[in-house]
Amino acid sequence: MHVLATAMGAAAAAVRWVCRKKKKRDHKKNNSMKKRDLNQTKKKRDLRNGEWLPVHHSTAADGGMSFSLEEIMSATRNFGETRVIGFGWQGKVFRGVIVDADGNNSTEVAIKRATPSSPRQNACEFGPEVEALRKLRHRHLVPLVGSCSCSKGGETILVYRYMPRGTLREHLMTKPVMPWWRRLDACMGAARGLHCLHATGIVHGGVKTSNVLFDESWVAKLSDYGLSRSATMESDVHSFGVVLFEVLTMARPGDMVGGLVDYAVACHRNGTLKDAIDPEIKDQVAPECLEKFAETAVECLAGNCIERPVIGDVLWNLELAVQLQLLNSRRT
């Protein structure tokens, strides 16, 4: 009897041990599943917001060069008109050359001389913004080399890397005509650059085809960013929608009665957008890609700003448009 009781006690203990092991295993499995679900949820959220894109913040020495006004004057030949290469944020852009301390290496730069819109709006006011731009690095943003430490008259002078292949606007307007695949790639690059800015809390404030530049390898980069205080991320997305339609139709925003936005949206609604495509690339655009590309642009142009997608969603849709284009090998 004692033996039987002992055996039954041992059996009960074994059952309890098995139950504890199973409970522990189930608990571990549930935790693992919860962790996996959380990771999947986070991954989906990250993909939706485009957070998988690389963002690199520079070291103190990277992009933090400080130039004297004398150095800037020398680099631009006293801000000579022959050195003007464009017009940026509230001022002119000059082409210049900076030389290292040893005089052995030189770098071509674009020097942006921004004049304040009011006496109270001076370079000191933009100190935090300039400091943020100094630290920001991304493949699709024109790199900031440095700034002028002692500008006069409240000017803000920023020194950027010079982009030798010009602007998207120029390539849309000149021969040979930029092919559709390169236009699509430029839009992708601009979207990635804009996403980097928004993810860092920076509003561009001047998204347009003349602010999409190409380096020597045809990598598209956004320029003239970060110093606008009147724009919002939603207005950046709207401006990007205009860029998409400008790239597709080659029309300037003010070229037509009612504007490019109204015209393009109406064509999309009426199913006549194919007729509005730049004739030079009409046969290059895959129908499925066109539909997704135009749909994305229309969403960006929503009249109510809260209905516009975040730039991460725009980028995701453009990625899909690219894939749809690549599936049609005849047009790629």
Secondary structure as GFF3:
##gff-version 3
##sequence-region A 1 332
A	DSSP	alpha_helix	2	48	.	.	.	ID=ss1
A	DSSP	beta_strand	56	57	.	.	.	ID=ss2
A	DSSP	beta_strand	65	67	.	.	.	ID=ss3
A	DSSP	alpha_helix	69	75	.	.	.	ID=ss4
A	DSSP	three_ten_helix	81	83	.	.	.	ID=ss5
A	DSSP	beta_strand	84	88	.	.	.	ID=ss6
A	DSSP	beta_strand	91	99	.	.	.	ID=ss7
A	DSSP	beta_strand	106	114	.	.	.	ID=ss8
A	DSSP	three_ten_helix	123	126	.	.	.	ID=ss9
A	DSSP	alpha_helix	127	135	.	.	.	ID=ss10
A	DSSP	beta_strand	136	137	.	.	.	ID=ss11
A	DSSP	beta_strand	144	148	.	.	.	ID=ss12
A	DSSP	beta_strand	156	161	.	.	.	ID=ss13
A	DSSP	alpha_helix	168	173	.	.	.	ID=ss14
A	DSSP	alpha_helix	180	199	.	.	.	ID=ss15
A	DSSP	three_ten_helix	209	211	.	.	.	ID=ss16
A	DSSP	beta_strand	212	214	.	.	.	ID=ss17
A	DSSP	beta_strand	220	222	.	.	.	ID=ss18
A	DSSP	alpha_helix	233	249	.	.	.	ID=ss19
A	DSSP	alpha_helix	259	270	.	.	.	ID=ss20
A	DSSP	alpha_helix	273	276	.	.	.	ID=ss21
A	DSSP	three_ten_helix	282	284	.	.	.	ID=ss22
A	DSSP	alpha_helix	287	300	.	.	.	ID=ss23
A	DSSP	three_ten_helix	305	307	.	.	.	ID=ss24
A	DSSP	alpha_helix	311	327	.	.	.	ID=ss25
A	DSSP	three_ten_helix	329	331	.	.	.	ID=ss26
###
